[in-house]
Amino acid sequence: MGIINNNSNTEIDPNPNLGIFDRFMNFLEAKGFAIQLEKQVKGRLNVGFVDSAFEQMMKSVGWQSSQAWCGYYVKLVLMQLFSFDKEFLSKNIGGGAMQNLVNVQNLNKKGDKRYIAFTDGKLQVGDVFCGTREKGGHTGIIVQILDKETNYCETIEGNTNSTKSGEGDKVKKLKRYLIVGKSSAGLTIKGFFRRNFTEQELNSISYDENKQTYVFENKNQII
C-alpha cells in the first residue's frame, strides 16, 4: 500500500519509514516519554505518575486521574513530535484506543487524509496500532519492524507491563505480532493509522533540535 496524497487519490511510492522516524526512540528518550511509571496506590489504578512533569503533560492532552491512558500516551507523543498537528490531534484523537481508529476512518471517508487508517499493507515505524482486549481496547506505536513477513514488531506502549497488559502501570517497549484479526497476548488487532505526508510536506519537513519537534520550513504554504 502506497501513501495517498492528501490532494488526490493517487498513491506515492513510500520510503519505508519516510526517514522521519529514524530517530524516534531518541526523541522518546530525550522527552522522557520512553520510561514512565504510575504512582502506586493500593487498590487504585491510573491515579497519576511518578514523574510530575509527565503527569502534567498527560493532563494537558485530556487525561484525568483514574482514566486508562494508553490512548492519551499516543496522543501526547504525536502532539509533541508533530507540533504542527496539535489542533487536529486535539480535536480528533483522545483516550479511546478503538475510538481513535474510528475517528480517523470517518475523517478518511469525508476526504480528510492528513492521517490515514488501514488494515493491510506494509507496516512502518511510527504506525499506531489499535485493538480490543477482554475489557476495553489498547493502542501503541511501532518503533521497529523485526520481521516484515510476519509483522513482528517492537512497540512503545503506555499503561502496560511485562505481560503486555492493556491495564498496566508503565510505559514499556514490547514485541508483538501485529496482524489484523489475530490475537497477541490477549489483544486482537483491529487496524492502524499513520500520519500521511504529501510529497510537498516531505520536501519541507525538518527536525528542530532545540524544540524537539518536526517543523515545516514553509508551514503557511503547506498546512
C-alpha positions in Angstrom: 0.0 0.0 0.0 1.4 3.4 -1.0 0.9 6.7 0.7 -2.2 8.5 -0.5 -1.6 12.1 -1.5 -3.8 14.4 0.6 -4.8 16.3 -2.6 -5.7 13.4 -4.8 -6.4 9.7 -4.9 -3.1 8.8 -6.4 -0.5 6.8 -4.4 3.1 7.8 -3.8 5.8 5.2 -3.6 6.8 5.4 0.1 10.2 5.4 1.7 9.9 2.5 4.2 9.7 4.9 7.2 9.8 8.3 5.4 13.1 8.9 7.2 11.0 10.8 9.8 11.1 8.1 12.4 14.8 7.2 12.1 15.4 9.0 15.5 12.1 8.1 17.1 13.5 6.3 20.1 16.0 9.1 20.6 13.1 11.6 20.6 11.1 9.5 23.2 14.1 9.2 25.4 15.0 12.9 25.1 11.5 14.0 26.0 11.3 11.5 28.9 8.5 9.6 27.2 10.3 6.2 26.9 10.1 5.1 30.5 7.3 6.3 32.8 5.7 4.8 35.9 2.3 5.1 37.6 2.1 6.1 41.2 1.5 3.0 43.3 -1.7 3.5 45.3 -3.1 0.3 46.9 -6.3 -0.8 45.3 -6.4 2.0 42.7 -5.3 2.2 39.1 -4.3 5.1 36.8 -4.2 7.6 39.6 -1.2 9.5 38.4 2.5 9.3 37.6 5.8 9.2 39.5 7.1 12.0 37.2 5.0 15.0 38.0 6.1 16.8 34.8 4.9 13.9 32.7 1.6 13.8 34.6 1.0 17.5 33.8 1.7 16.8 30.1 -0.8 13.9 30.2 -3.4 16.2 31.7 -2.7 18.8 29.0 -3.9 16.3 26.4 -7.0 15.4 28.2 -6.1 12.6 30.6 -7.8 12.6 34.0 -6.9 10.7 37.1 -8.4 7.1 37.1 -8.6 7.0 33.3 -6.9 4.4 31.3 -4.1 6.2 29.5 -2.6 4.2 26.5 -4.6 6.4 24.1 -3.6 9.6 25.7 0.1 8.5 25.7 -0.1 8.0 21.9 -1.8 11.4 21.6 0.9 13.1 23.7 3.7 11.6 21.6 2.1 12.6 18.3 1.4 16.1 19.5 4.9 16.6 20.7 6.6 15.0 17.6 4.3 16.7 15.1 3.6 20.0 16.8 2.1 21.4 13.6 -0.8 18.9 14.0 -1.7 19.9 17.6 -5.1 21.4 16.7 -6.0 18.4 14.5 -4.9 15.8 17.1 -6.5 17.7 20.0 -9.9 17.6 18.1 -9.7 14.0 16.7 -7.6 11.9 19.0 -8.4 11.1 22.6 -8.1 8.4 25.2 -10.2 5.7 23.5 -7.9 3.3 21.5 -10.6 2.0 19.2 -12.4 5.3 19.0 -9.3 6.9 17.7 -9.2 4.4 14.8 -12.9 5.0 14.1 -12.3 8.8 14.1 -9.5 8.5 11.5 -11.6 6.2 9.4 -14.5 8.6 9.5 -12.3 11.5 8.5 -10.9 9.5 5.6 -14.5 8.9 4.4 -15.0 12.6 4.4 -11.9 13.2 2.4 -9.6 14.3 5.2 -6.5 12.2 4.8 -3.9 14.0 6.9 -3.9 10.8 8.9 -5.0 7.5 7.2 -6.4 4.4 8.7 -5.7 1.0 7.2 -6.0 -2.7 7.8 -3.5 -4.1 5.4 -0.3 -3.2 3.6 3.3 -2.8 4.8 3.8 -1.5 8.4 6.2 1.3 9.1 7.9 2.7 12.1 5.6 5.3 13.6 2.4 3.5 12.8 -0.2 3.4 15.6 -1.9 0.0 16.2 -5.3 -0.2 17.7 -7.0 -3.3 19.1 -9.5 -4.8 21.5 -9.0 -6.9 24.6 -11.4 -8.6 27.0 -12.1 -5.4 28.8 -11.6 -2.3 26.6 -9.1 -1.5 24.0 -5.4 -0.9 23.7 -3.0 1.1 21.5 0.7 1.8 20.9 3.3 2.9 18.4 5.6 0.8 16.3 9.3 1.6 16.9 10.9 -1.2 14.9 9.9 -3.8 12.3 11.6 -7.0 13.4 10.1 -9.3 10.7 8.3 -7.8 7.7 6.8 -11.1 6.7 5.1 -11.8 10.0 4.6 -8.2 11.2 6.6 -9.0 14.3 7.3 -5.5 15.7 8.8 -3.8 18.6 6.4 -1.2 20.1 6.2 1.5 22.7 3.1 1.4 24.8 1.6 3.2 27.7 -0.5 1.6 30.5 1.2 -1.8 30.1 3.7 -4.1 31.7 5.9 -7.1 31.0 2.8 -9.3 30.4 1.7 -7.0 27.7 -1.4 -6.0 29.6 -3.6 -3.2 28.4 -4.1 -2.1 32.1 -0.6 -2.0 33.4 1.5 0.6 35.3 4.2 1.8 33.0 5.4 2.9 29.5 7.3 0.0 28.1 8.9 -1.4 24.9 7.3 -4.7 23.9 7.3 -7.1 21.0 4.1 -8.2 19.3 2.8 -9.8 16.1 0.6 -7.1 14.6 -1.8 -8.8 12.2 -5.3 -7.6 11.9 -7.8 -10.1 13.3 -5.1 -12.0 15.2 -4.6 -12.1 18.9 -1.3 -11.0 20.5 -1.1 -11.6 24.3 -4.9 -11.1 24.7 -5.0 -8.2 22.3 -6.9 -8.5 18.9 -5.5 -6.1 16.4 -8.2 -4.2 14.5 -6.3 -1.7 12.5 -3.7 1.0 12.2 -3.3 4.7 11.4 -0.4 6.9 10.5 0.5 10.5 9.6 0.1 10.8 5.8 2.6 13.2 4.4 2.3 14.7 1.0 5.4 14.9 -1.3 5.4 18.7 -0.7 5.4 18.2 3.1 8.2 15.6 2.9 10.3 18.0 0.9 9.8 20.8 3.5 9.9 19.0 6.8 12.9 19.1 9.2 13.6 18.3 12.9 14.1 21.3 15.2 16.7 20.0 17.7 16.0 22.9 20.1 12.2 22.5 20.2 12.5 18.7 19.8 9.7 18.6 17.2 9.3 18.5 13.5 8.6 21.7 11.6 7.8 22.8 8.1 10.2 25.3 6.5 7.3 27.0 4.7 4.4 26.0 7.0 2.0 28.6 5.8 2.2 27.2 2.3 1.6 23.6 3.4 -0.9 23.4 6.2 
